[in-house]
Amino acid sequence: MTSIVWIRKDLRLHDNPGLYHAAEAGKVLLVYIFDEDEKVGAAQKWFLHRALESFEKRLESAGGKLYIAKGKPEKILKDLISQYDISAIHWNRQYEPAVFNRDREIGETLHDQGLDVNTYEGRLLLPPWDVKKKDGEPYKVFTPFYKAMQKHDIPQALPSVKNIKTVSFNKKDSLSIDDLNLLPEINWTDGMEKRWTPSEEAAVRRFHAFLDKKLKVYKDKRDFPAEEASSALSPYFALGLLSVRSVYHSIKKNAEAAGEPFIRQLVWRDFAYSLITHFPETETDPMNDQFEKFKWMDEKDQFDAWKKGKTGFPIVDAGMRELWSTGYMHNRVRMIVGSFLTKDLLIHWREGADWFDDTLVDADVANNVMGWQWVAGSGADASPFFRIFNPTTQSEKFDPDGEYIKRWIPELKKIPLKHLHDPSSAPEDVLEEAGVTIGEDYPEPIVDHKAARQRALDRYDDVKK
């Protein structure tokens, strides 16, 4: 049997169900198609380019070759099936609403044409339709979803593919990775190059380092960005360089008690995919329809200040500068900057989600939408709208020594800790000694938090009425 393996967000040899089962069945044509209609942000395009380079080398070590194309998958697959006398196709499912619907149509068409169509779960712990209430309805609250998932057996990870019998193709027929034009014309990726190694081997090394050194302190230190106690595995999950099932079972086997808080985070990821699968409209619309009438603001200058890390609130600015430099932001800080955008500035969560999509190397539609709707108060199991983070007190609590702020806002390094979290309130002599002029070296706060908080609560009261 000769099969196509349609490679997508699964750039690994270990626990890759589509590749594993096709390789077991016979000869394979490995196909990667870059569909320009799929939304891929600029930062993730860089990560994808590097990940494809490393994946190509991994495939070659197992005897495989990657056929690369750009365009409409339905047309490219149809042509390849005809050209290479393909009898079966295998792929690991994606659940972004538009992609899932497109893939289903492709599968149905190919099946009707007599092809053996095989799809697999290679992205999540369980498919998003497996964990439901007794009445068959999907969960909208995380805790019961988590409890229900604990009653399911999570399949073990499949072994790495060691031997691939590849269909021969003319190299001229395939594009090179460079032909996909994923890298920016102007180089702004130095910070990402220093922070990330986009390869399956690097993903596994990072996970084992987390398992050996950080997992035992994860519960107590994960909310403190200067501690770097989080796993930072999300970019590898986003493009499938790391198997979530493999991670799950490794933690269960080696550190079950200490690993429970991290297991919850893996299940949150499944929960996000369950939500976007069962409620695809939430990609753009609020799950809580009260928010259809919420009066958001459109302040371009304030939005630009937020994006550039020039709001005058150090913890917010540190997070946004980390994001711009590395393509990543600590999860606690994501909540703080999200609350600031949607509640202090009253800018629509979709604007923040779009910016994150473009600037995060771990951009992931399901997690991004769930996170932004959660912080805006409009999603499933959301933080109540009236929970409005005070950026200064959040900063004092989660960056108590100011290490994170100083790392990303070097112009504030000489400000005494007493005033570091709110430098605009520091006495003139303190600012002068630190060499900082508010409004010149560092911006004045673009809003008064107390007044902004009250404005947000008033808007919310209007909606409730």
C-alpha positions, -999 to 999 in steps of 0.1 A, spaced: 0 0 0 12 35 -9 0 63 14 2 100 18 11 113 53 -2 148 54 21 166 79 8 197 97 13 207 133 30 174 141 67 180 133 81 150 152 89 113 148 79 103 183 42 96 190 31 108 156 1 85 149 -4 95 113 32 89 104 35 58 125 5 39 111 13 48 75 50 38 79 38 4 93 15 -1 63 40 4 35 55 32 13 47 68 22 48 101 5 53 127 33 36 160 23 37 194 40 14 220 25 17 257 36 -19 270 32 -17 308 31 -54 309 41 -45 295 75 -36 322 100 1 320 110 16 350 128 50 365 120 67 351 151 54 316 146 64 317 110 100 321 121 96 292 146 79 271 119 107 277 94 133 265 119 111 236 130 107 224 94 144 225 89 150 203 119 121 180 111 135 175 76 168 163 90 150 140 115 130 125 86 162 119 66 177 100 95 148 76 93 150 74 55 122 98 48 119 128 25 95 157 28 75 169 -2 68 206 3 41 226 -14 22 259 -10 -14 265 -19 -48 248 -15 -45 214 2 -75 200 -15 -60 206 -50 -24 197 -41 -35 164 -25 -58 155 -54 -29 160 -79 -4 140 -58 -29 111 -53 -33 109 -90 4 113 -98 17 88 -74 -11 62 -75 -19 67 -38 -44 44 -21 -46 58 14 -41 91 33 -32 96 70 -32 128 90 -34 140 126 -64 162 132 -64 199 138 -94 216 155 -92 253 145 -128 257 132 -121 266 96 -93 241 93 -114 213 109 -143 219 85 -120 221 55 -103 188 65 -136 171 70 -147 181 35 -114 169 20 -117 135 39 -153 130 27 -144 138 -9 -114 115 -9 -134 87 7 -161 90 -19 -134 86 -45 -123 53 -30 -93 64 -10 -87 49 25 -89 80 47 -74 77 83 -73 105 108 -58 104 143 -55 122 176 -20 136 177 -25 169 193 -44 164 226 -47 140 255 -81 130 242 -103 140 212 -125 170 221 -157 149 218 -146 123 243 -151 142 275 -188 153 278 -215 154 305 -238 124 310 -264 141 288 -239 144 260 -235 181 263 -200 197 264 -186 212 296 -184 249 299 -167 249 333 -131 235 338 -133 217 372 -160 192 362 -142 188 329 -110 180 347 -128 155 370 -145 138 341 -112 135 322 -96 117 352 -121 89 346 -107 83 311 -76 64 302 -51 85 282 -36 64 254 1 57 257 25 75 233 35 56 202 72 47 196 94 69 174 93 61 137 127 46 129 123 34 93 103 51 65 100 36 30 97 68 10 80 72 -23 106 87 -47 98 121 -62 116 146 -83 132 171 -60 123 198 -85 86 191 -80 89 200 -43 95 235 -29 123 242 -5 116 255 30 130 288 19 105 290 -9 77 292 17 90 327 26 84 323 63 113 344 75 109 382 78 126 404 53 140 426 80 156 406 108 139 412 141 143 376 154 176 379 174 158 376 207 139 345 195 170 329 181 186 332 216 156 320 234 144 290 213 158 260 195 128 248 174 135 211 171 121 178 185 154 171 203 154 205 220 117 200 230 126 167 247 156 182 264 136 211 277 109 188 290 134 166 308 151 197 323 117 208 336 109 173 349 143 170 367 147 205 381 116 227 379 86 205 384 90 202 422 88 240 426 63 246 398 33 248 421 48 274 444 68 295 418 50 293 385 33 326 390 66 345 395 80 355 361 115 362 374 118 326 387 114 310 353 97 280 370 73 274 341 79 247 315 81 270 284 69 239 264 40 257 248 57 266 215 67 229 211 31 218 217 18 245 194 36 231 163 37 195 175 74 191 182 65 175 215 38 149 223 14 160 250 6 123 258 43 115 262 47 144 286 15 134 305 26 98 310 62 108 319 49 130 347 24 104 359 52 78 360 80 100 376 63 127 397 26 121 400 20 141 432 43 170 423 31 169 388 -6 174 395 -6 212 390 11 208 357 -12 180 346 -41 205 352 -24 228 327 -23 201 301 -60 194 307 -68 232 304 -53 228 269 -77 200 261 -106 221 276 -97 250 253 -99 227 223 -132 212 236 -147 247 238 -136 258 203 -147 225 188 -182 226 203 -186 264 202 -166 275 171 -183 309 171 -163 318 202 -133 323 180 -147 358 173 -178 362 195 -183 362 232 -196 330 248 -215 351 273 -239 369 250 -243 398 275 -210 410 261 -225 415 226 -237 449 239 -206 458 258 -193 493 247 -156 488 239 -134 517 231 -112 523 201 -82 543 213 -54 537 188 -28 556 207 -34 537 239 -35 504 220 -1 513 203 14 521 237 2 488 251 18 469 221 51 487 224 54 484 262 50 521 269 19 523 291 37 536 322 29 505 342 61 486 345 48 450 348 26 455 318 54 471 298 79 444 308 55 417 296 49 434 263 87 439 257 94 403 266 68 393 240 83 415 213 118 403 220 113 366 225 79 357 210 68 346 245 53 359 277 50 344 312 14 332 318 8 353 349 19 384 330 -4 374 301 -33 377 325 -21 411 338 -16 426 303 -49 411 292 -68 426 321 -51 460 315 -61 460 278 -97 449 282 -106 466 315 -82 496 321 -83 505 284 -116 489 275 -102 477 242 -118 446 227 -103 413 236 -102 404 199 -76 431 194 -54 416 220 -59 381 207 -49 392 172 -17 408 185 -8 377 204 -15 356 173 10 376 154 37 379 181 37 346 200 58 317 189 33 295 208 3 311 191 -26 286 193 -62 296 184 -80 275 210 -57 286 239 -55 322 228 -93 326 224 -100 309 258 -73 329 276 -86 363 262 -122 355 268 -114 343 303 -96 375 312 -123 397 295 -150 379 315 -169 369 284 -159 332 280 -165 298 296 -156 296 332 -143 331 329 -128 354 355 -157 377 366 -156 410 348 -154 429 381 -121 411 389 -99 439 376 -62 434 382 -44 463 397 -11 462 377 9 478 406 -2 454 433 1 425 409 36 436 402 45 439 439 31 405 446 45 385 417 77 404 410 86 414 446 123 420 440 116 438 406 139 414 388 115 408 359 109 445 355 146 454 355 153 427 330 129 441 304 129 478 313 165 486 319 158 524 321 143 517 355 172 497 369 183 524 393 149 532 407 147 520 443 125 489 448 101 509 469 91 529 438 99 505 410 64 492 406 50 527 403 78 550 392 55 579 384 47 583 421 83 585 431 96 618 446 115 641 422 148 637 440 145 598 438 139 600 401 167 625 396 192 603 414 181 573 393 185 594 361 148 590 351 125 617 339 89 605 337 75 614 304 109 613 287 130 583 298 99 563 308 62 572 300 37 586 323 8 562 330 -16 563 301 -46 559 324 -54 564 361 -60 529 372 -86 538 399 -106 559 375 -103 533 347 -115 506 370 -146 525 379 -152 533 342 -150 496 334 -174 486 362 -199 513 351 -198 499 315 -204 464 329 -234 476 350 -249 491 318 -246 456 302 -262 439 332 -292 463 331 
